[in-house]
Amino acid sequence: MRGGVWKEIASMYLLVGDIVKVNKEQVFPADLLFLSACGEGDECMVETSNLDGERNLKRFRLVWG
């Protein structure tokens, strides 16, 4: 989301402040700050191999509310 409008933007054009919606099983080539999750609880599991080479899943939780 940029300027209050959802747009499809190539990752190389992402700017600080853009909000990125990531769907289940979707690959995203950017380092993102986790804001929220759909489903049970405010957490998600992310594989970060495209960022750090590690294939194990990492748990991310929403820490503010």
C-alpha distances in whole Angstrom, upper triangle without the diagonal:
4,7,6,5,4,6,8,9,12,13,15,12,10,10,11,9,6,5,6,8,12,14,18,20,17,17,15,16,15,16,13,14,14,13,14,16,17,21,24,23,20,21,20,22,21,23,22,25,22,22,26,28,28,28,29,26,25,24,21,21,19,22,21,21
4,5,6,6,7,10,9,13,13,14,11,9,9,10,8,5,7,9,11,15,18,21,23,20,20,17,18,16,17,15,16,17,15,17,19,21,25,27,27,23,24,23,25,24,25,24,27,24,23,27,29,30,31,31,29,27,27,24,24,22,24,23,22
4,6,8,10,13,13,16,17,18,14,13,11,12,9,8,10,12,15,18,21,25,26,23,24,21,22,19,20,18,18,19,17,19,22,23,27,29,28,25,26,26,28,27,29,28,30,28,27,30,33,34,34,35,32,30,30,26,26,24,25,24,23
4,7,9,13,14,17,18,20,17,15,14,14,11,9,9,12,13,17,19,23,25,22,23,21,22,20,21,18,18,18,16,17,19,20,24,27,26,23,25,24,27,26,28,28,31,28,28,31,33,34,34,34,31,30,28,25,25,22,24,22,21
4,6,10,12,15,17,18,15,14,14,15,13,10,10,11,12,16,18,21,24,21,22,19,21,20,21,19,19,19,17,18,20,20,24,27,27,24,25,25,27,26,28,27,30,27,27,31,33,33,33,34,31,30,29,26,26,24,26,24,23
4,7,9,13,14,17,14,13,14,15,13,10,9,9,9,12,14,18,20,17,18,16,18,17,19,17,18,18,16,17,18,18,21,25,25,22,23,22,24,23,25,25,27,24,25,28,30,31,30,31,28,27,26,24,24,22,25,24,23
4,6,10,12,14,12,11,13,15,14,10,10,9,10,13,15,19,20,17,17,15,17,16,19,17,19,19,18,19,20,20,24,27,27,25,25,23,25,23,24,24,26,23,23,27,29,30,29,30,28,28,27,25,26,24,27,26,26
4,7,9,12,10,10,13,16,15,11,11,9,10,12,13,17,18,14,14,13,14,14,17,16,18,19,19,20,20,20,24,27,27,25,25,23,23,21,22,22,23,20,21,25,26,27,27,28,26,26,26,24,26,25,28,28,28
4,6,8,6,7,10,13,13,10,11,9,11,13,15,18,19,15,14,12,12,12,15,15,17,19,19,20,21,22,26,29,29,26,25,23,24,21,22,21,22,18,19,23,24,26,26,28,26,26,26,24,26,25,28,28,28
4,6,6,7,11,14,15,12,13,11,13,13,16,19,18,14,13,10,10,10,14,14,18,19,20,22,22,24,27,30,30,27,26,23,23,20,20,19,19,16,17,20,22,24,24,26,25,24,26,24,26,26,28,29,30
4,5,5,9,12,13,11,12,10,12,12,15,18,17,13,11,8,7,7,10,11,15,16,18,20,21,23,26,28,28,25,23,21,21,18,17,16,16,13,13,17,19,21,21,23,22,21,23,21,23,23,26,26,28
4,6,9,12,14,12,14,13,16,16,19,21,20,17,14,11,9,9,12,13,17,19,21,23,24,26,29,32,31,28,26,24,24,20,20,18,18,14,14,18,20,22,23,25,24,24,25,24,26,26,28,29,30
4,6,10,12,10,13,12,15,16,19,22,22,18,16,13,12,11,13,14,17,19,20,23,24,26,29,32,31,28,27,25,25,22,22,20,21,18,17,21,23,25,26,28,27,26,27,25,27,26,28,28,29
4,7,9,7,9,9,12,14,17,20,20,17,15,11,10,9,11,11,13,16,16,19,21,23,26,29,28,24,24,22,22,20,20,18,20,17,16,19,22,23,24,26,24,23,24,21,23,22,24,24,25
4,6,6,9,10,14,16,20,23,23,20,18,14,13,11,12,11,13,16,16,19,21,24,28,30,28,25,24,23,24,21,22,20,22,19,18,21,24,25,26,28,26,24,25,22,23,22,23,23,24
4,6,9,11,14,16,20,23,24,21,19,16,15,11,11,10,11,14,14,18,20,23,27,28,27,23,23,22,23,21,22,20,22,20,18,20,24,25,26,27,25,23,23,20,21,19,20,20,21
4,6,9,13,15,19,22,23,21,20,16,16,13,13,10,10,13,12,15,18,21,24,26,25,21,21,21,23,21,23,21,24,22,20,23,26,26,28,28,26,23,23,20,20,18,19,18,19
4,6,10,13,16,19,21,18,17,14,14,12,12,10,11,12,12,15,17,19,23,25,24,21,21,20,21,20,21,20,22,20,19,22,25,26,26,27,24,23,22,19,20,18,20,19,20
4,7,10,13,16,18,16,16,13,14,12,12,9,9,10,9,11,13,15,19,22,20,17,17,17,19,17,20,19,22,20,19,22,24,25,25,25,22,21,20,17,17,15,18,17,17
4,6,10,13,15,12,12,9,11,10,11,8,9,10,10,11,12,14,18,20,20,17,16,15,16,15,17,16,19,17,16,20,22,22,22,22,20,19,18,16,17,16,18,18,19
4,7,10,12,10,11,10,13,12,13,10,11,10,10,10,10,11,15,18,17,15,15,13,15,14,16,16,19,18,18,21,23,22,22,22,19,18,18,15,16,15,18,19,19
4,7,9,6,8,7,11,11,12,10,12,10,11,11,10,11,14,17,17,15,13,11,12,11,13,14,16,15,16,19,20,19,18,19,16,16,15,14,15,15,19,20,20
4,6,5,9,10,13,14,15,14,15,13,13,12,10,10,12,15,16,15,14,11,12,11,13,15,17,16,18,20,21,20,19,19,16,16,16,15,16,17,20,22,21
4,5,9,11,15,16,16,15,16,14,15,13,10,10,11,14,15,14,13,9,10,10,11,14,16,16,18,20,20,19,16,16,13,14,14,14,16,17,21,22,22
4,7,10,13,15,16,16,17,16,17,16,13,14,15,17,18,17,15,11,10,9,10,12,13,13,16,18,17,16,14,14,12,14,15,15,18,19,23,25,25
4,6,10,12,14,13,16,15,17,16,14,14,16,19,20,18,16,13,12,10,10,12,13,12,14,17,17,17,15,16,14,15,16,16,18,19,23,25,25
4,7,9,12,12,15,15,17,17,16,17,19,21,22,20,17,14,13,10,9,9,10,8,11,14,14,14,13,15,13,14,16,16,19,20,23,25,26
4,6,8,9,12,13,15,16,16,17,20,22,22,20,17,14,13,10,10,9,11,8,9,13,14,15,14,16,14,15,16,15,18,19,22,23,25
4,7,9,13,14,17,19,19,21,23,25,25,22,20,17,16,12,11,9,10,7,7,11,12,14,14,17,16,16,18,17,20,21,23,25,27
4,6,10,12,15,17,18,20,23,25,24,21,19,16,16,12,12,10,11,9,8,11,13,15,16,17,16,15,17,15,18,19,21,22,24
4,7,10,13,15,17,20,22,24,22,19,17,15,14,11,12,9,11,10,7,10,13,14,15,16,15,13,15,13,15,16,18,19,22
4,6,9,12,13,17,19,21,19,16,14,13,13,11,13,11,14,12,11,13,16,16,17,17,15,13,14,11,13,13,15,16,18
4,6,9,12,15,18,19,17,13,12,12,13,12,14,13,16,16,14,16,19,18,19,19,16,13,13,10,10,10,11,12,15
4,6,8,12,15,15,13,10,9,9,11,10,13,13,17,17,15,17,20,18,19,18,15,12,11,7,8,7,9,11,12
4,7,11,14,15,13,9,10,11,13,13,17,17,20,20,19,21,23,22,22,21,18,15,13,10,9,6,9,9,10
4,7,10,11,9,6,7,9,12,13,17,18,21,21,20,22,24,23,23,21,17,15,13,10,8,6,10,10,10
4,7,8,8,5,6,7,10,12,15,17,21,21,21,22,24,22,21,20,16,14,12,10,9,8,12,13,12
4,7,8,7,9,9,12,14,18,20,23,23,23,25,26,25,23,22,18,17,14,13,12,11,15,16,14
4,6,8,9,9,12,15,18,21,24,25,25,27,28,25,24,22,18,17,15,14,13,13,16,17,16
4,7,8,9,12,16,19,22,25,26,26,27,28,26,24,21,18,17,14,13,12,12,15,16,15
4,6,9,12,15,19,21,24,26,25,26,27,25,24,21,17,16,12,11,9,9,11,13,12
4,7,11,13,17,19,22,23,23,24,25,23,22,20,16,14,11,8,6,5,8,10,10
4,7,10,14,15,19,20,20,20,22,19,19,16,12,10,7,5,4,6,9,12,13
4,6,10,12,16,17,17,18,19,17,15,13,10,8,6,5,7,9,12,15,16
4,7,10,13,15,15,15,16,13,12,10,6,5,5,6,9,12,15,18,19
4,6,9,11,11,12,13,11,9,8,5,5,6,7,11,13,16,19,21
4,6,8,9,10,9,7,6,6,5,6,9,11,14,17,20,22,24
4,6,5,6,7,6,7,8,7,8,11,11,15,18,20,23,25
4,5,5,4,5,5,8,9,10,14,15,19,21,24,26,29
4,6,6,8,9,12,12,13,16,17,20,22,24,27,29
4,6,8,10,12,12,12,15,15,19,21,22,25,27
4,6,9,11,12,12,15,16,19,22,23,26,28
4,6,9,11,12,16,18,21,24,26,28,31
4,6,8,9,13,15,19,22,24,27,29
4,7,9,13,15,19,22,24,27,29
4,7,10,13,16,20,22,25,27
4,7,10,13,16,19,22,24
4,6,10,13,15,19,21
4,7,10,12,16,18
4,7,9,12,14
4,6,9,11
4,6,7
4,7
4
